Structures are given as structure tokens and as C-alpha cells.
Amino acid sequence: MLISSILIDLLSGRNVPITARNFEALQMETFIFGLIVALLFLLILWIVTELIPYEGSLNDQSSKKRQTAFYIIGALTVVALFSINTFKVSGFINRSGLKSDFIQTNVISVIICAFAYFLIAFGIAKAFPKTKFGTIFSSKTD
């Protein structure tokens, strides 16, 4: 069985007719795309946290800046995935029944993306607490 690339075709602008037969493949690809988007934005978060320097004073606010970046990038992750699915992918679905089913798929993929983003970031931060990324969830106030 070949791996379907319906989502890639749709995102690249190729018009692929969405039928009931290939709709399930589109749903699975949308869920996987949610995980990929979460990982991509985690990479962006890591780059941003590395660019925020330690302030080195008694009133160091750099961890709060990293935490703010974490929440802003997390919100952008959810908005980006929802926008891509809503405006790009669902526009290719012509049948109203499948379009309403894709709304549910879109919401589930956004939830998967958000959970993946927050859980993976939390796991990395707790695994490496002495790094800049690890200070995102630091509860110490010096």
C-alpha cells in the first residue's frame, strides 16, 4: 500500500478531489501534520530561548521572557495549524458532509498539536533544567 500524500498535494496547490474513500487518509495526514507543526514550532521556540541572554543580576527576568515566548509561540502554533486547515485544506473539500466532518478533524488536530507542543516542551524542560530551555518552567523566584 502506498502512503497517501493528499495533504501534501492540497498544500502545494494541486486540486485533489476528496472522496469518502480518501477522506480517512486525509484525516490521518491532518493529525500527523499537527504533530509536525508542533515539532516545527518547538524548534522555533528552542531557537528563541537560546537567543534570550541571561541577565546575570539578582533580579533576572530572562526566564520570564522565555516563558512569555513559550506561550506566544504556543498560541501561534495553534492559530497557524487551524488557519492552514481551515483556509487551505478545507477549501478543496466539496461535499458538505465531508466538510462538516473535516471541521471535527481540524479541531482534533489542533488539540493534538497543542498537547504535543506543551507536553514535549515540558518534558524537554524538565529533562534539561540547567539549560535556557529548561528555565521556561522554572518555579524559582530569586
N, C-alpha and C positions, 0 to 999 in steps of 0.2 A: 504494500500500500504506500503510495506516495504521500509525503507530507504536504498538506494543502497550504497554499500561500495566498489565500483570499484576502486577508487583511493587508498584506504587503502590496498586492495588486491594487486594492482600493486606495491605500495611502499614496501610492505612486501615481494615481490618477487614471488608471485603467478601469474601464467600465466592465465589471464582472456582474452578470445577473445573479442576484441572490435568490435561490430557490429554497424550498423547505429541505431539500436534500443536503445542500451545502451550508445551511444556516447553523447547524450544530458545530461544524468546523469553524465557522466564523466566531461563534460564541467562545469556543476553547481558545482560539487565537487571541481574542479580545482579553480573556483572563490572563493569558501568558504575556500579552503586551502590557497589561497593568503591572505585572512583576518587573518587566524590563524597564518600564518608565520609572518605577520606584528605585531600581538599582542605578539608573542613569542619574536621577536626582540625588541619590546618596553620594555618588561620585562628585557631583557638583557641590554638595554640602561639605564633603571632605576637603575639597579644594578651598572653599570659602573659609572653613575653620582654620586651615593652615595659613591662610593669608592674614588672619586677625592676630596681631602680635600680643604677647603677654605685656601687661603694663608695668609689672615689676614693682608696684608700690603696695602699701598696706591696704589701700582702697582699690584693689584690682577689679575692674569691671569687664575684663575681657571675656570671662566665662558667660556673663550675661549677654554680651554681644553675640557670642557663639550660640547661645540658647535662642536668642531672637532670630538669628539666621536659620536655625533649625526649624522653628515654627513657620517662618515666612516661606522657606523653600518647601516645607511640607505642604503648606497651603497651595503653593504654585504647582506642586506635583499633582494634587487632586484636581485643581482647575484645568491644568493642561490636558490631563487624560480625559476628563469629562468633555472638554471642548473638542478634542480630536474625535472622540467617539460620536458626539452629538452632531457636529457640523460637517465632518469629513466622511465618516463611515456610514452613519445612518442615512445620509442623503442618497446613497446607492441602493437602499432597500425600498423597493416599490410597493410591495404587498403590505397592506395596512396591518394585517395580523402579525406578520413578521416584524414590522416596525415597532409595534407595541411590545412585542417580546424582546426586542433589542433594547428598549428603554430599561427593562429589568436587568438585562445583561450589562448595560452600561453602569447602572448603579452598583451591581455586584462587583464589577471590575474596579470601580473606584474604591469600594470598601476593601477589596483585596490589596489594591495599591497602597492605600493609607495604612493598613495593618502591616504590610510588608515594610514600608518605609519606617514606621515608628518602631516596630519590633526589631528589625535588623539594626537600626541606628542605636537603639537601647542596648542590644547585645554587644555591638562593637564598643560602645562607650563603657560598658561595664567590664568587658574583657581587657580593655586597654585604658585604665583610669588615669594613668600618668601622661597621656598624650593630650594634644589640644582637642581632638575629637572627644576624648573621654571627659573633658570638662563641661560638655553640654549638659549633662545630668548631675553635675556636682551639687551637693546639697550643703556644702560648707560655705559659711559666710565668715570671712576673716576680718 
